[in-house]
Amino acid sequence: MLVKTKHGMVEGIRDGKYRKFLGIPYAVAGRFEAPREYDWEGVLHAGTFGKRSIQSWKQAPGRSREEFSEDCLNLNIWLPAETGGADGGKLSGGTGGLPAAVYIHGGAFQNGSNRDRSGERVIGDHHFIYISINYRLGVAGYLYLGKALGEKYAHTGNNGTMDQLAALKWIYENIEYFGGDSHRITLFGESAGAKAIGALMLRPELKKWCSAAMLASGGYQCIRDAHTASQIAEAFYEEAHRRGFLEKKEEILTMDADQLMEIQRGLVDNPGNTCMFGPVADGEVIPFDWQERIRRGEYWSGNVIVGSCLHEMIFLRMQHTDLASEAWEIAGCLFGENGKIALETFREYETEAAKQGKELSREEAADKWVEIFSDYMYRMYSHRLAELLTDTGSRVWYYSFEYGASAHVLDQSIAFDDAAQDDFFFPGIPLERREKVSALLHESYARFLETGSPEWDGIPEWKPLCEKRKRMIWKE
């Protein structure tokens, strides 16, 4: 099964109801360099996954070092097997081509890969193309070296963002060869993947490359200024020097990749580890005045699903046996100086309880902190993004997932992955009922990826905010 793209011939495989093209290189990049287009000669055999972005593989049981590389800019394509077409030409997706759904994986901008979500599970019995992309993570993708190494490296805090843009450009220019419609491309992701989409929406070219989006547990809150990004880079250099891995800052350009990851593990060894990396307002990839531009409406618009889970940060209860006592330190690691706002919110709640003659138990205090962390890390930003996009002309279907543990990104995990099978997330809920919710969510999300709307007669009314100022609450 051969397809001729703008960059060379690619051969995929047929697997049951689907055709797969795995590990297609959409660009190449040297360490801390911007991605550049890649052409190949002959036939590229795309029957196996490409390399994952270099990351802390030692924390991933069952994975070998050989799976990870700095040379990781590849994507995977799944499409329904009935998509016809002659070998060596264009596959046919019918009139206008099939819509395409592009998945940007999460993982705190430091973990994960384009293998994390199965195309078979996402597509199901629907008719659209599923694409998953890799991008550089952690130090390789988001360490800002502009201050330390000069103007030549001003873009380095956005290497991962530029990788995503390169992948989207490749998809836009080549999707028709796989039977797709370049005018119906939906981006979706959760957590860091959703935050990445929130940052990409600042780019003018996204208005052409993306017609719809679905963001779970993330908005644009990941963007940091160059000063904050420089401080993280300085902390990296201090850790590297402490370990004896480098004397001069420019040695980072050639030091061993495993040493880079060892330093990264030390850098993120704190309660705020999920906030260490992310896009940077560098004046090149992301403008310095990005917040003002958003307020002026200089932002992407289209059909969107935006939402979050009720207890996004419930995992803190599992990681900290006395969360009530440790919460202030955690707030400082997560929010920096703004951690005092979280503490003030808790104190107000504590004072109100005292007025009613009630003293909070440790459990009640921990529950409140989970609520505060969930709101200030995720839910507040999802709400703001939904309102902003509505105000600037988007049709936004807004939701809150409040089923089972309603933990971080559990909504997409139950819809597209195997989360429904895990008793841990749904204590006391029979498997049959979980699978019903999973099927309802999958159908709603898949319809959106296929048609641009999640509405259907199997769920309660769910209208965009511009029509009814209501959110969908997914609960039993």
C-alpha atoms as one frame of an Amber mdcrd trajectory, in Angstrom:
protein
   0.000   0.000   0.000   1.945   2.974  -1.314   1.181   6.680  -1.012   3.137
   9.434  -2.727   3.559  12.493  -0.488   5.292  15.806  -1.181   8.388  14.462
   0.550   8.602  10.942  -0.829   6.844   7.613  -1.239   5.559   5.884   1.894
   4.370   2.312   2.335   1.890   1.489   5.082   0.289  -1.678   6.396  -3.267
  -2.965   6.655  -4.354  -4.181  10.088  -7.950  -5.375  10.272 -10.345  -2.468
   9.764  -7.560   0.104   9.543  -4.609   1.165   7.461  -1.554   2.379   9.331
   1.412   4.523   8.394   3.724   4.593  11.408   6.867   6.558  12.188   6.735
   8.962   9.221   9.429  11.667   9.666   7.824  15.067   9.267  11.013  17.059
  10.017  14.544  16.765  11.381  16.402  18.905  13.919  19.767  18.919  15.599
  20.023  19.531  19.346  18.435  22.889  20.241  17.908  23.646  16.547  14.665
  24.611  14.841  12.997  21.794  12.858  13.478  21.716   9.102  11.688  19.811
   6.352  12.830  16.303   5.515  12.653  14.512   2.144  13.553  10.882   1.580
  14.484   8.828  -1.444  12.960   5.524  -2.436  10.096   4.004  -0.441   9.758
   4.696   3.277   8.433   1.565   4.997   6.069   2.839   7.692   5.072  -0.357
   9.483   6.647   0.316  12.903   6.630   3.190  15.373   9.420   5.739  15.309
  11.552   6.777  18.262  10.015   8.517  21.257  11.403  11.878  22.338  14.272
  11.567  24.755  12.877  11.629  28.305  13.209   9.951  31.685  12.865   6.399
  30.430  14.158   5.045  33.762  10.780   6.039  35.217   8.921   4.028  32.564
   8.967   0.306  33.507   9.292  -2.058  30.582  10.766   0.479  28.182  14.326
   0.279  26.934  16.730   3.106  26.257  16.671   2.218  22.546  13.073   3.461
  22.220  14.140   7.062  22.933  16.135   9.483  20.824  16.763  13.160  20.155
  15.842  12.282  16.556  12.140  11.780  17.233  10.141  14.034  14.915   7.752
  11.489  13.466   3.999  10.971  13.213   1.562   8.088  12.861  -1.530   7.898
  10.650  -4.527   5.556  11.028  -7.394   5.564   8.572 -10.404   3.362   7.864
  -9.379   0.481   5.612 -12.226   1.113   3.164 -10.500   4.319   2.065  -9.746
   3.360  -1.531  -7.212   4.498  -4.098  -4.477   3.151  -6.289  -1.057   2.341
  -4.864   1.422   5.099  -5.530  -1.251   7.740  -5.936  -3.778   9.368  -3.648
  -6.095   7.416  -1.390  -9.714   8.445  -1.757 -11.732   9.529   1.256 -14.861
  10.215  -0.755 -16.190  13.597  -1.794 -14.010  16.242  -0.211 -11.925  13.688
   1.674 -12.182  12.444   5.224 -11.853  14.769   8.239  -8.642  14.326  10.235
  -8.073  14.365  14.005  -4.561  15.253  15.197  -3.621  14.183  18.726  -1.009
  16.122  20.719  -0.075  13.951  23.678   0.228  15.164  27.262   2.818  14.410
  29.935   3.810  17.730  31.552   5.901  18.598  28.457   8.449  16.052  29.651
   6.933  12.578  29.150   4.784  10.653  26.660   4.795   9.973  22.934   2.643
   9.538  19.868   2.173   5.881  20.832   0.156   6.787  23.925  -3.266   6.586
  22.292  -4.473   3.908  19.883  -5.921   5.038  16.574  -8.218   2.034  16.578
  -9.740   3.108  19.896 -10.150   6.733  18.826 -11.728   6.041  15.434 -13.883
   3.070  16.422 -16.626   2.712  13.800 -16.415   6.332  12.687 -14.996   7.688
   9.469 -12.090  10.034  10.020  -8.313   9.889   9.940  -6.379   9.805  13.216
  -2.862  11.236  13.423  -0.571  11.353  16.455   2.623  13.394  16.562   5.854
  13.404  18.521   7.538  16.613  19.596  10.661  17.291  21.621  10.107  17.252
  25.374  11.698  18.602  28.538  15.187  20.012  28.147  15.299  19.169  24.434
  11.994  20.867  23.700  11.562  23.698  26.185  14.807  24.712  27.920  15.221
  28.417  27.167  18.885  29.162  26.418  18.453  32.673  25.025  19.869  34.438
  28.069  22.609  31.887  28.747  23.896  31.369  25.182  22.729  34.423  23.272
  20.321  35.458  20.532  21.080  32.411  18.355  19.266  30.286  20.931  16.362
  32.631  21.625  13.933  30.106  20.106  14.989  27.131  22.248  12.210  27.555
  24.805   9.815  26.721  21.981  11.537  23.884  20.149   8.596  21.635  21.056
   6.116  24.255  19.854   7.984  24.636  16.555   7.976  20.849  16.185   4.191
  20.857  16.567   3.892  23.617  13.967   6.128  21.674  11.577   3.990  18.568
  12.055   0.769  20.505  11.431   2.216  22.057   8.284   3.200  18.585   7.048
  -0.281  17.251   7.775  -2.008  20.191   6.098   0.104  19.810   2.961  -0.061
  16.000   2.754  -3.322  14.808   4.298  -5.088  14.763   0.922  -2.680  12.049
  -0.260  -4.101   9.813   2.495  -7.692  10.557   1.546  -8.095  13.451   3.964
  -9.564  16.934   3.753  -7.066  19.696   4.613  -9.961  22.023   5.468 -11.304
  19.699   8.187  -8.455  19.145  10.630  -9.211  18.989  14.346  -6.530  19.248
  17.034  -7.147  17.506  20.337  -5.211  16.732  23.474  -5.274  16.680  27.233
  -3.138  18.304  29.933   0.143  19.412  28.299  -1.354  18.516  24.922  -4.284
  20.861  25.538  -1.961  23.563  26.854   0.148  23.193  23.735  -2.951  23.783
  21.617  -3.771  26.865  23.717  -0.330  28.257  22.857  -0.570  27.265  19.182
  -3.799  29.269  18.904  -1.660  32.407  19.065  -0.055  31.503  15.747  -1.737
  33.057  12.682  -1.071  29.995  10.505  -3.201  27.843  12.786  -6.288  29.567
  11.397  -5.495  27.792   8.108  -4.171  24.511   9.452  -6.869  23.809  12.050
 -10.667  24.002  11.738 -11.668  22.710  15.204 -10.120  21.810  18.558 -10.824
  19.760  21.667  -8.955  20.663  24.866  -9.220  18.604  28.052  -7.685  19.922
  31.278  -5.614  22.672  29.729  -5.764  26.142  28.194  -3.008  28.676  27.650
  -1.711  28.687  31.251   1.557  26.976  30.331   3.113  30.037  28.656   5.833
  31.624  30.764   7.876  34.771  30.247  11.539  34.740  29.284  12.605  35.733
  32.810  10.906  32.727  34.404  12.242  30.443  31.670  15.760  31.805  32.234
  15.516  31.012  35.937  14.642  27.400  35.101  17.640  27.254  32.763  19.885
  28.612  35.528  18.568  25.936  37.891  19.423  23.355  35.229  22.974  24.650
  34.947  23.393  24.668  38.719  22.235  21.059  38.905  24.555  20.084  36.037
  27.509  21.810  37.697  26.721  20.207  41.048  26.810  16.788  39.401  30.095
  17.592  37.653  28.659  17.271  34.141  29.754  20.656  32.806  31.911  23.672
  33.602  30.881  26.058  30.817  27.296  26.652  29.780  27.938  26.037  26.087
  28.946  22.455  26.920  25.223  21.665  27.032  25.321  21.676  23.223  27.477
  18.536  23.090  27.093  16.781  26.446  25.854  13.208  26.593  22.087  12.828
  26.152  21.789  10.492  29.143  23.433  13.147  31.294  20.896  15.695  30.055
  18.117  13.418  31.264  19.828  12.732  34.586  20.010  16.475  35.240  16.390
  16.855  34.164  15.308  14.209  36.684  17.052  16.152  39.425  15.543  19.428
  38.252  11.950  18.168  38.401  12.339  16.389  41.760   9.895  18.669  43.602
   6.109  19.034  44.030   6.004  21.572  41.212   7.595  19.234  38.683   4.676
  19.416  36.239   5.255  23.158  35.788   8.954  23.102  34.923   8.625  23.060
  31.143   6.365  24.678  28.568   6.229  27.296  25.796   8.013  30.629  26.333
   7.001  34.152  25.294  10.278  34.727  23.455   9.196  37.380  20.926   9.864
  34.969  18.064   7.573  31.956  18.294   5.234  33.428  20.906   4.943  37.235
  21.133   5.908  39.061  24.313   2.473  40.682  24.436   0.562  37.422  23.954
  -1.916  38.156  26.768  -2.851  41.517  25.261  -3.266  39.895  21.858  -5.660
  37.331  23.311  -7.687  40.104  24.937  -7.804  41.935  21.599  -9.175  38.822
  19.936  -6.029  38.085  17.917  -6.525  34.404  18.531  -7.739  31.324  16.681
 -11.493  30.687  16.525 -13.670  27.791  15.393 -15.664  24.891  16.835 -14.238
  23.814  20.190 -14.825  21.447  23.088 -13.259  22.734  26.317 -13.487  21.218
  29.782 -11.864  19.737  32.838 -12.377  17.195  35.611 -13.792  18.025  39.032
 -10.876  16.614  41.056  -7.972  17.267  38.703  -5.398  17.254  41.485  -6.741
  14.388  43.582  -3.472  12.533  43.034  -1.929  14.883  45.613  -3.979  13.038
  48.246  -2.219   9.851  47.209   1.255  11.340  47.114   1.064  13.245  50.411
  -0.244  11.501  53.518  -0.821  14.827  55.286  -1.752  17.113  52.434  -3.220
  19.758  54.732   0.199  20.327  56.338   2.215  20.190  53.122  -0.171  22.201
  50.922   1.529  25.574  51.438   4.886  24.219  50.257   3.212  22.529  47.284
   1.419  25.772  46.389   4.762  27.584  46.351   6.301  24.986  44.031   3.313
  25.017  41.694   2.503  28.724  41.608   5.622  30.546  42.830   4.753  33.874
  44.425   1.123  33.353  43.453   1.004  30.484  45.930  -0.109  33.060  48.492
  -3.370  33.448  46.562  -4.090  29.746  47.046  -3.312  30.082  50.759  -5.592
  33.120  51.069  -8.406  31.147  49.442  -7.954  28.334  51.953  -7.813  30.776
  54.889 -11.090  32.369  53.761 -12.731  28.946  53.687 -11.273  28.130  57.119
 -12.514  31.434  58.552 -16.009  30.911  57.172 -16.130  27.453  58.750 -15.040
  28.937  62.106 -17.851  31.514  61.933 -20.241  28.598  61.760 -18.610  27.045
  64.816 -16.848  24.332  62.853 -13.214  23.273  62.983 -11.970  21.572  59.828
 -10.718  18.007  60.144  -7.493  17.039  58.365  -9.592  15.189  55.773 -11.833
  18.198  55.150  -8.812  20.481  54.866  -7.156  18.109  52.397 -10.345  17.952
  50.315 -10.477  21.736  50.176  -6.863  21.916  49.060  -7.571  19.418  46.272
 -10.406  21.700  45.163  -8.164  24.777  45.281  -5.311  23.111  43.414  -7.736
  21.712  40.824  -9.276  25.143  40.256  -6.018  27.103  40.101  -4.105  24.541
  38.012  -6.780  23.609  35.502 -10.471  24.356  35.951 -10.234  28.141  36.138
  -8.214  28.239  32.915 -10.593  25.926  31.067 -13.476  28.195  32.065 -11.590
  31.325  30.986 -10.658  29.781  27.658 -14.251  28.722  27.011 -15.488  32.244
  27.709 -12.707  33.891  25.700 -13.268  31.719  22.641 -17.014  32.296  22.852
 -16.501  36.055  23.052 -14.277  35.988  19.949 -16.716  34.045  17.788 -16.085
  30.369  18.499 -18.792  27.775  19.090 -17.680  26.264  22.412 -19.133  23.134
  23.963 -18.065  23.425  27.611 -18.114  20.574  30.128 -17.136  19.361  33.580
 -16.369  15.661  34.112 -17.602  14.618  37.559 -17.804  10.823  37.336 -15.931
   8.405  39.577 -12.719   9.890  40.946 -12.982  12.616  38.257  -9.182  12.739
  38.299  -6.901  14.579  35.879  -7.867  13.911  32.199 -10.073  10.985  33.211
 -12.691  12.060  30.661 -10.501  11.447  27.599  -8.966   8.395  29.263 -12.343
   6.734  29.767 -13.442   7.694  26.240 -10.325   6.709  24.289  -8.217   4.469
  26.552  -8.791   1.658  29.078  -9.578   3.767  32.151 -13.076   2.268  32.502
 -11.465  -1.076  33.351  -9.560   0.367  36.335 -11.417  -0.096  39.636  -9.130
   2.466  41.238 -10.779   5.371  39.395 -14.343   4.145  39.909 -14.661   2.727
  43.425 -17.983   0.986  43.983 -19.189   1.564  40.402 -19.965  -1.648  38.450
 -17.956  -2.149  35.275 -21.095  -2.248  33.141 -22.050   1.290  34.199 -18.532
   2.605  33.599 -18.502   1.118  30.113 -21.803   2.826  29.355 -20.333   6.220
  30.287 -17.239   5.367  28.258 -19.367   4.603  25.202 -21.393   7.820  25.568
 -18.287   9.971  25.874 -16.536   8.230  23.004 -19.517   8.710  20.732 -19.781
  12.404  21.635 -16.074  13.076  21.189 -15.762  10.986  18.013 -18.754  12.773
  16.473 -17.032  16.068  17.183 -13.814  14.854  15.537 -15.842  13.660  12.564
 -18.435  16.426  12.178 -17.413  19.408  14.333 -20.298  18.921  16.799 -20.641
  16.518  19.778 -24.438  16.695  19.816 -26.516  13.539  19.260 -29.709  12.005
  20.596 -27.971   9.578  22.962 -26.993  12.298  25.474 -28.807  15.179  27.206
 -28.904  18.491  25.379 -25.425  19.941  24.978 -25.373  23.299  23.230 -22.439
  25.670  22.698 -22.100  28.583  25.120 -23.058  31.089  22.434 -26.521  29.490
  22.293 -27.097  28.504  25.917 -24.844  29.632  28.763 -24.639  26.144  30.193
 -21.990  23.492  30.573 -22.423  19.759  30.214 -21.791  17.913  33.476 -20.757
  14.338  32.879 -21.876  12.402  35.934 -24.105   9.473  36.734
